[in-house]
Amino acid sequence: MIKVILIDDEPLARSIVAEYLQSYPEIEIVKECNDGFEGVKAIAEHKPDLIFLDIQMPKLNGFEMLEVLEHVPSVIFTTAFDEFAMKAFDAHAVDYLLKPFSKDRFDKAIQKWLNQHQSSGATEQLLNSPMKHPEEQNRIAVKFGSNISIIPAADIFYIEAYDDYVKIFTEKDYFLKKKTMNYFEQTLNPADFLRVHRSFIVRLQQITRVEPYEKGSHVALLKNGKKIPLSRSGYSRLKEELGL
């Protein structure tokens, strides 16, 4: 049996998908969720093969929800907004259904997934694509234990590479997230953040001064006293940004 979860804050939208799925006896709806937080819990519990996911939802949008998952199922987006359709396709999402969609269009999406049946591969590419929801320039969703937090970009001091993860540092704590430095370099607002080293991205407003270091290198001193190493290219970019 193929396990499916419906995640949409509109009950009518979920009911339409549920009605269309009645034509597929091999597919079982194991859970319906009103928002991204419910979706994260349901996916962890049921480990579905496929989810139907809205993008614009309160508190935690669809893209943010995907980022905090440990088990990543295949995804068919169902949304009333077409502005991210091409980005989703470019990132190899299974499909993108624009509301209101017909039974025929729905069947084509299902058949496409049944033919591929590639579990999480396509979704992994989607998650690592920097072409995402505009909110990602302003906030980052992170998971620690069973809790999910939204970190405003304005609260971030710097980001540091950490094996297959990154450490996101705020004033009092840091959070681990399984993303690449390249991802954040391309996602965060370049007017606010700058990659100054292969292992560091810094919020420009946190820099108090730049100091020389050993052997002609330099460091950036942050408001919290942290010294961030600057690569040669990072130092050049920083001088240009700061007008030094």
RADAQUI-V516067 format. One record per pair of residues at least 6 apart in sequence whose ideal C-beta (glycine too) atoms are under 7 Angstrom apart, sorted by the first residue. I is the first residue (numbers start at 1). J is the second residue. D is the distance in whole Angstrom. If there is no record, write none. Layout:
i=<I & I>
j=<J & J>
d=<D & D>
This chain:
i=<1 & 1 & 2 & 2 & 2 & 2 & 2 & 3 & 3 & 3 & 3 & 3 & 4 & 4 & 4 & 4 & 4 & 4 & 4 & 4 & 4 & 4 & 5 & 5 & 5 & 5 & 5 & 5 & 5 & 5 & 5 & 6 & 6 & 6 & 6 & 6 & 6 & 6 & 7 & 7 & 7 & 7 & 7 & 7 & 7 & 8 & 8 & 8 & 9 & 9 & 9 & 9 & 9 & 13 & 13 & 13 & 14 & 17 & 17 & 18 & 20 & 20 & 21 & 21 & 24 & 30 & 30 & 31 & 31 & 33 & 33 & 35 & 35 & 35 & 35 & 36 & 36 & 36 & 36 & 36 & 36 & 36 & 37 & 37 & 37 & 39 & 40 & 40 & 40 & 40 & 43 & 43 & 43 & 43 & 44 & 44 & 47 & 48 & 49 & 49 & 50 & 50 & 50 & 50 & 51 & 51 & 52 & 52 & 53 & 53 & 53 & 53 & 54 & 54 & 54 & 55 & 55 & 55 & 55 & 55 & 55 & 55 & 55 & 56 & 56 & 60 & 60 & 61 & 61 & 62 & 63 & 63 & 63 & 64 & 66 & 66 & 66 & 66 & 67 & 67 & 68 & 68 & 68 & 68 & 72 & 72 & 72 & 73 & 73 & 74 & 74 & 74 & 74 & 74 & 74 & 75 & 75 & 75 & 75 & 76 & 76 & 76 & 76 & 76 & 77 & 77 & 77 & 77 & 78 & 78 & 79 & 79 & 80 & 82 & 84 & 85 & 85 & 87 & 88 & 88 & 89 & 90 & 91 & 91 & 91 & 91 & 92 & 92 & 92 & 93 & 93 & 94 & 94 & 94 & 94 & 95 & 95 & 97 & 97 & 97 & 128 & 130 & 130 & 130 & 132 & 136 & 137 & 137 & 137 & 137 & 138 & 138 & 139 & 139 & 139 & 139 & 140 & 140 & 140 & 140 & 141 & 141 & 142 & 142 & 142 & 142 & 142 & 144 & 151 & 151 & 151 & 153 & 153 & 153 & 155 & 155 & 156 & 156 & 156 & 156 & 157 & 157 & 157 & 157 & 157 & 157 & 157 & 158 & 158 & 158 & 158 & 158 & 158 & 158 & 158 & 159 & 159 & 159 & 159 & 159 & 160 & 160 & 160 & 160 & 160 & 161 & 161 & 162 & 164 & 165 & 165 & 165 & 166 & 166 & 166 & 166 & 167 & 167 & 168 & 168 & 168 & 171 & 181 & 181 & 184 & 185 & 185 & 192 & 192 & 193 & 193 & 193 & 193 & 194 & 194 & 194 & 194 & 194 & 194 & 195 & 195 & 196 & 196 & 196 & 196 & 196 & 196 & 196 & 196 & 197 & 197 & 197 & 197 & 198 & 200 & 200 & 202 & 202 & 204 & 206 & 206 & 207 & 207 & 208 & 208 & 208 & 209 & 210 & 210 & 210 & 211 & 211 & 211 & 212 & 213 & 217 & 218 & 218 & 219 & 219 & 219 & 219 & 220 & 220 & 220 & 221 & 222 & 230>
j=<26 & 28 & 26 & 27 & 28 & 49 & 50 & 28 & 30 & 46 & 48 & 49 & 21 & 27 & 28 & 29 & 30 & 48 & 49 & 50 & 51 & 52 & 30 & 31 & 33 & 39 & 42 & 43 & 46 & 48 & 51 & 14 & 17 & 18 & 29 & 32 & 33 & 52 & 33 & 36 & 39 & 51 & 52 & 53 & 54 & 14 & 54 & 78 & 34 & 35 & 54 & 57 & 58 & 54 & 78 & 99 & 32 & 52 & 78 & 29 & 103 & 106 & 27 & 29 & 110 & 46 & 48 & 42 & 46 & 39 & 42 & 57 & 58 & 59 & 60 & 57 & 59 & 60 & 61 & 62 & 64 & 65 & 59 & 60 & 148 & 65 & 65 & 68 & 69 & 148 & 51 & 69 & 71 & 73 & 70 & 71 & 71 & 73 & 73 & 74 & 73 & 74 & 76 & 113 & 73 & 75 & 76 & 78 & 62 & 75 & 77 & 78 & 62 & 78 & 79 & 61 & 62 & 63 & 77 & 79 & 81 & 84 & 133 & 79 & 81 & 141 & 148 & 133 & 135 & 77 & 132 & 133 & 136 & 141 & 72 & 75 & 123 & 127 & 127 & 141 & 141 & 142 & 143 & 148 & 120 & 123 & 124 & 120 & 123 & 94 & 113 & 119 & 120 & 122 & 123 & 93 & 94 & 123 & 126 & 94 & 95 & 97 & 109 & 113 & 88 & 93 & 96 & 97 & 97 & 99 & 98 & 99 & 99 & 98 & 133 & 96 & 98 & 131 & 96 & 126 & 96 & 131 & 125 & 126 & 129 & 131 & 122 & 125 & 126 & 122 & 126 & 112 & 113 & 116 & 122 & 109 & 112 & 105 & 106 & 109 & 183 & 183 & 186 & 187 & 187 & 187 & 153 & 187 & 188 & 189 & 152 & 153 & 150 & 151 & 152 & 153 & 151 & 153 & 168 & 177 & 148 & 150 & 149 & 151 & 168 & 175 & 177 & 175 & 168 & 170 & 175 & 188 & 189 & 192 & 170 & 171 & 168 & 169 & 170 & 203 & 169 & 170 & 171 & 203 & 206 & 222 & 224 & 169 & 200 & 201 & 202 & 203 & 206 & 222 & 228 & 166 & 167 & 168 & 184 & 201 & 166 & 167 & 169 & 199 & 200 & 181 & 199 & 176 & 178 & 176 & 177 & 178 & 177 & 179 & 181 & 184 & 174 & 176 & 174 & 175 & 177 & 224 & 195 & 201 & 201 & 195 & 201 & 203 & 204 & 201 & 202 & 203 & 204 & 201 & 202 & 204 & 237 & 238 & 241 & 201 & 234 & 202 & 220 & 228 & 230 & 231 & 234 & 237 & 238 & 229 & 230 & 231 & 234 & 231 & 228 & 229 & 220 & 228 & 241 & 222 & 223 & 220 & 222 & 221 & 222 & 223 & 221 & 218 & 220 & 238 & 218 & 219 & 221 & 218 & 219 & 230 & 230 & 235 & 227 & 228 & 229 & 230 & 228 & 230 & 238 & 227 & 228 & 238>
d=<7 & 5 & 6 & 5 & 7 & 5 & 7 & 6 & 5 & 6 & 4 & 5 & 7 & 5 & 7 & 5 & 7 & 6 & 7 & 5 & 7 & 7 & 6 & 5 & 7 & 7 & 5 & 6 & 6 & 5 & 5 & 5 & 5 & 7 & 6 & 5 & 7 & 5 & 4 & 7 & 4 & 6 & 7 & 5 & 6 & 5 & 4 & 6 & 6 & 6 & 7 & 5 & 6 & 7 & 6 & 6 & 5 & 5 & 7 & 6 & 6 & 5 & 5 & 6 & 7 & 5 & 6 & 4 & 6 & 4 & 5 & 5 & 6 & 6 & 6 & 6 & 7 & 3 & 7 & 7 & 6 & 4 & 6 & 6 & 6 & 5 & 6 & 6 & 6 & 6 & 7 & 6 & 6 & 7 & 7 & 7 & 5 & 5 & 6 & 7 & 6 & 5 & 7 & 6 & 5 & 6 & 5 & 5 & 5 & 5 & 6 & 7 & 6 & 6 & 5 & 6 & 4 & 7 & 6 & 5 & 6 & 6 & 7 & 6 & 6 & 6 & 7 & 6 & 6 & 7 & 5 & 5 & 7 & 4 & 7 & 7 & 7 & 6 & 6 & 6 & 5 & 7 & 4 & 6 & 4 & 5 & 6 & 7 & 7 & 5 & 6 & 6 & 7 & 7 & 6 & 6 & 6 & 5 & 7 & 5 & 5 & 6 & 5 & 7 & 6 & 6 & 5 & 7 & 5 & 6 & 7 & 6 & 4 & 5 & 7 & 5 & 7 & 4 & 5 & 7 & 6 & 7 & 6 & 4 & 4 & 7 & 5 & 5 & 6 & 7 & 5 & 7 & 5 & 7 & 6 & 4 & 6 & 6 & 7 & 6 & 6 & 6 & 4 & 5 & 7 & 5 & 7 & 7 & 6 & 5 & 7 & 5 & 5 & 6 & 5 & 6 & 5 & 7 & 6 & 7 & 6 & 6 & 5 & 6 & 7 & 4 & 5 & 6 & 6 & 7 & 7 & 6 & 7 & 7 & 5 & 7 & 6 & 7 & 6 & 5 & 5 & 6 & 7 & 6 & 5 & 6 & 6 & 5 & 6 & 6 & 5 & 6 & 7 & 7 & 6 & 5 & 7 & 5 & 6 & 4 & 7 & 5 & 7 & 6 & 6 & 5 & 4 & 7 & 6 & 5 & 6 & 5 & 6 & 6 & 6 & 7 & 5 & 6 & 6 & 5 & 6 & 7 & 7 & 7 & 6 & 5 & 6 & 6 & 6 & 5 & 7 & 6 & 7 & 7 & 6 & 6 & 6 & 6 & 6 & 5 & 7 & 5 & 6 & 6 & 5 & 7 & 4 & 7 & 6 & 5 & 6 & 5 & 5 & 7 & 5 & 7 & 6 & 6 & 6 & 5 & 5 & 5 & 6 & 5 & 7 & 6 & 5 & 6 & 5 & 7 & 7 & 5 & 6 & 6 & 5 & 7 & 5 & 5 & 4 & 6 & 6 & 6 & 5 & 6 & 7 & 6 & 7 & 6>
